[in-house]
Amino acid sequence: MLRRGGVDRNVKVRDDRLDVKKLIGHHDDLQQWKPAGELHFPIRSELICSEVWPGLVIDVANTSLSRDSFLAVIEAHDELWIANVSKRRYRFDIEGCLTEIDDVDIEDKTVKSICIESEDPHAVLRIRQKVGIDDRENVCYPLAISRLARMQATTNGIPDA
């Protein structure tokens, strides 16, 4: 799920829960993400506006939302959008960095994604250079999805993501 203009949250519906990751820092063009919550359905509506997307206003107050009613609220909201995403993952280790090559289906488009993870940003930068992708833009999933879905245009037509 995406919020127009917001690429600092990665929000996913998985079975009976909502997983939220939050962007917490940068090092060069690398990003550090941290799990910010795992909420199980039904979810109290006030948590959507406080924990998932702070500052968001929704018309449903003091209600517990099932998975289906939550998705209906998202679909009806002008600032939010649901993207259908699936991944085929290939994971391995390169010099202590968790590395993943994914085939990612986003709506009707398929893209290739490479992810290198480590708590040591210098290790990630070194591996990026070794595998020859250090000249590529580092893009998080929310931004990539918004670009592919053309979500980045605001009401005045100026890209905001």
C-alpha positions as CSV (number, residue, x, y, z in Angstrom):
1,M,0.0,0.0,0.0
2,L,1.2,3.5,-0.8
3,R,0.4,6.9,0.4
4,R,0.7,9.7,-2.2
5,G,3.9,11.5,-1.7
6,G,5.1,9.2,1.1
7,V,7.9,6.8,0.5
8,D,9.0,6.6,4.2
9,R,6.7,3.6,5.0
10,N,6.5,0.2,3.5
11,V,3.1,-1.2,4.3
12,K,2.0,-4.7,3.3
13,V,-1.0,-6.8,3.9
14,R,0.0,-10.4,4.5
15,D,-2.7,-12.9,5.3
16,D,-4.2,-11.8,8.7
17,R,-1.8,-9.0,9.4
18,L,-0.4,-5.7,8.4
19,D,3.4,-5.4,8.3
20,V,4.9,-1.9,8.5
21,K,8.5,-0.8,8.0
22,K,9.7,2.7,8.5
23,L,12.7,4.5,6.9
24,I,14.9,5.5,9.7
25,G,18.1,6.7,8.1
26,H,20.4,7.2,5.2
27,H,24.1,6.6,4.4
28,D,25.2,8.0,1.1
29,D,22.3,6.7,-1.2
30,L,21.6,3.7,1.1
31,Q,18.5,3.5,3.2
32,Q,18.0,1.9,6.6
33,W,14.6,0.4,7.2
34,K,13.2,-0.9,10.6
35,P,10.1,-2.9,11.3
36,A,7.7,-0.5,12.8
37,G,4.8,-2.8,13.6
38,E,3.0,-6.0,12.9
39,L,-0.7,-5.4,13.4
40,H,-3.2,-8.3,13.3
41,F,-6.7,-7.9,11.9
42,P,-9.1,-6.6,13.2
43,I,-7.1,-3.4,13.6
44,R,-8.4,-0.4,15.5
45,S,-8.9,2.5,13.0
46,E,-7.0,5.0,15.2
47,L,-3.9,2.8,14.8
48,I,-4.0,3.4,11.0
49,C,-3.7,7.2,11.6
50,S,-1.2,6.9,14.4
51,E,1.1,3.9,13.8
52,V,0.7,3.1,10.1
53,W,0.4,6.5,8.4
54,P,0.8,9.3,11.1
55,G,-1.4,12.3,10.3
56,L,-3.7,10.4,7.9
57,V,-7.4,11.3,8.3
58,I,-9.9,8.5,7.6
59,D,-13.7,8.7,7.9
60,V,-13.9,5.6,10.1
61,A,-13.3,6.4,13.8
62,N,-13.1,4.2,16.8
63,T,-13.8,1.0,14.8
64,S,-12.1,-2.3,14.5
65,L,-11.4,-3.0,10.9
66,S,-11.3,-6.5,9.4
67,R,-8.9,-7.2,6.5
68,D,-11.7,-6.6,4.0
69,S,-13.0,-3.5,5.6
70,F,-9.5,-2.1,6.0
71,L,-8.9,-2.7,2.2
72,A,-12.2,-1.0,1.4
73,V,-11.1,2.1,3.5
74,I,-7.8,2.2,1.6
75,E,-9.4,1.9,-1.8
76,A,-11.8,4.7,-1.0
77,H,-9.2,7.1,0.2
78,D,-7.7,9.8,-2.1
79,E,-4.2,9.6,-0.6
80,L,-3.9,5.8,-0.6
81,W,-3.4,3.2,-3.2
82,I,-3.2,-0.6,-3.2
83,A,-0.6,-2.2,-5.4
84,N,-0.7,-5.9,-6.1
85,V,2.9,-7.1,-5.7
86,S,4.4,-10.6,-5.7
87,K,8.1,-11.7,-5.6
88,R,10.1,-14.7,-6.5
89,R,13.3,-14.6,-4.3
90,Y,16.7,-16.0,-4.7
91,R,18.8,-15.5,-1.5
92,F,22.4,-16.0,-0.8
93,D,25.3,-14.5,1.1
94,I,28.1,-12.4,-0.4
95,E,30.9,-11.7,2.1
96,G,28.5,-11.6,5.1
97,C,25.9,-9.5,3.3
98,L,22.4,-11.0,2.8
99,T,21.8,-10.7,-0.9
100,E,18.6,-11.2,-2.8
101,I,17.8,-11.2,-6.5
102,D,14.0,-10.9,-7.1
103,D,11.7,-11.1,-10.0
104,V,9.0,-8.6,-8.8
105,D,5.5,-8.4,-10.3
106,I,3.9,-5.0,-9.7
107,E,0.4,-4.9,-11.2
108,D,1.0,-5.8,-14.8
109,K,4.8,-5.1,-14.9
110,T,7.7,-7.3,-14.0
111,V,11.0,-5.9,-12.8
112,K,14.3,-7.4,-11.6
113,S,15.4,-6.3,-8.1
114,I,18.7,-6.7,-6.3
115,C,18.9,-6.2,-2.6
116,I,22.1,-6.2,-0.5
117,E,21.6,-6.0,3.2
118,S,24.0,-5.5,6.1
119,E,24.2,-3.4,9.3
120,D,27.5,-2.2,7.9
121,P,26.8,0.3,5.1
122,H,30.4,0.2,3.9
123,A,30.1,-3.6,3.3
124,V,26.9,-2.9,1.2
125,L,28.8,-0.2,-0.8
126,R,31.7,-2.6,-1.4
127,I,29.5,-5.5,-2.6
128,R,27.5,-3.1,-4.9
129,Q,30.8,-2.1,-6.5
130,K,32.1,-5.7,-6.7
131,V,28.9,-6.9,-8.5
132,G,28.9,-3.9,-10.8
133,I,25.7,-2.1,-9.7
134,D,27.3,0.8,-7.9
135,D,26.3,3.1,-10.8
136,R,22.6,2.2,-10.5
137,E,20.1,4.2,-8.6
138,N,19.2,2.7,-5.2
139,V,15.4,2.7,-5.0
140,C,13.1,1.4,-2.2
141,Y,10.0,-0.6,-3.0
142,P,7.5,2.2,-2.2
143,L,9.2,4.6,-4.6
144,A,9.7,1.9,-7.3
145,I,6.0,0.9,-7.0
146,S,4.8,4.5,-7.1
147,R,6.9,5.2,-10.2
148,L,5.6,2.1,-12.0
149,A,2.1,2.9,-11.0
150,R,2.5,6.6,-11.9
151,M,1.4,7.5,-8.3
152,Q,3.9,10.3,-8.0
153,A,1.8,13.0,-9.7
154,T,0.0,15.3,-7.2
155,T,-3.2,17.1,-7.9
156,N,-1.2,19.8,-9.6
157,G,0.7,17.4,-11.8
158,I,4.1,17.8,-10.1
159,P,5.9,14.6,-9.1
160,D,6.2,14.2,-5.4
161,A,7.8,10.8,-4.9
